[in-house]
Amino acid sequence: MLIKKLHEIRRSDRNVTDKGWESSRLLLAEDGMGFSFHVTTLQAGGEWTFHYRHHVEAVFVLNGTGSVEDLATGELHALSAGTLYALDRHDRHTLRAETELVTVCVFNPPVTGSEIHDESGAYLPAVPAS
């Protein structure tokens, strides 16, 4: 059984920050669950374009308001507490935070925690352990 505490993760190297967001990675590939689990906070007024070509992701909004735009279709979806969106087709998207957005994110395959977004907004695929 694994037990993780958010306040401890936030003081560890599993807490990652970048341009206007902070991601606390409670579960990573090394935990052996087959997915990673993150609590991500996005700053009000921010806008980010991502394209997870090697992962699928589900995002559940805990708090705040914003929108997610599907860049293939132009569809814009409002986000608020209780909304889930799933990037089941490796959807290139733009996420906008009207207020601070607090989300829970699940990635499959799991991230290792050391990924950085490339120029397209993607994480590179995980390299299998030898």
N, C-alpha and C positions, 0 to 999 in steps of 0.2 A: 504494500500500500504506500502510496506517495502522499505526503502532506506538504502543501506549499502555503505560505502566508504572503499576501500582497505587500504588506509593509516591509517584509524582509527582502522580497524580490526587488523592490524599489531602491534598496541600498546595496544591490549587488551588480555584477557585470551582466545580469540578465535584463537589466533595465536599460533600454536603448532610446536615445533621443536623436532627433534630426530636425529639419526645418519645420518647426511649428507643431511637432507631435512627440509624444513619449509613449513607448510600448514596453510594458512589463510582461516578460515572457515567462509565464508560470510553468508551462510544459514545453520542452524542446525535443528534438529528435533523440538526444541522448537519454531521455526518460523512457523511451521504448513504448510509447502509447500509440504510435502510428499517425499522430497528428500533433500540432502544436497549438497552444492555448495562450492567448495574450489579452491583457487589458490595455487598451490604447486610448489615450486622451489627445484630442486634437484641439488646437487653440482656435478661439473665435476669430472669424474673418479669414481663416486660412483656406487655401485651395491647393489640391494635390492631384496629379494625374499618375495613375498606376496601371500596369499591365502585367499581371502575374501569369506569364506564359507557361510556367513550369509548375504552378500550384493552383489549386482551387481554394477559395476562401469563403467562409460564411461570417457575416458581421451582424451582431445584435446590438442595437443602440440602447444603452442603459439610461442615458441622460443627455439632454441638449437637443438642438435642432440644426438641420442642414439639408443637404441634398446630395444625391449621387446621379451622375449623368452617364448613360451608356453611350460611349463615343461612336459605336457602330451604327446606332439607330437614332441618336439624338434625344432619346427619351430621358426625361428628367423626373426623378422620384424624390418626393419629400421624405426626410428622415426625422424621426422624433422617438422619444422613449417608447420601447416596445416594438420597434420595427426591425425586421431582419432582412438583409439582402444577401444573396449568394451569387458569387462569381463562378457559376457552374460551367461556363464556356470560355474561361480565361479572358473574360470581358475586359477590354481596355475601358477605363472609366475615370471620371473626374469627381473627386469628393470635395464638397464645400461645407465648411462649418459656419453657420450663422452665429451660434453661441458655442461655448465650449461643448464638444461632443465627447462623451465617455462611451466606449464600445468594448465589447468582448469579441475577439476574432479567433477563428479556428482555421488553421492551414493544413492542407494535405497535398503532397507529403509534408511532414513537419519541417519547420525551419531549424537550423542548427543554432541560430542566435548570432552568428557572425556575418550574415548576409548584409549587403548594402544594395540599394536600388541602383540599377544601371541607368543609362541615359533614357531608356524607354519606360522606366518605372517598374521594371521586373526585378525579381530576385533570380539569380542564376540557379540552375538545378543543383541539388545537393550531390556531392561526390561520395559514392559509396565507400565505406571503410574497407581497407584491405585486410 
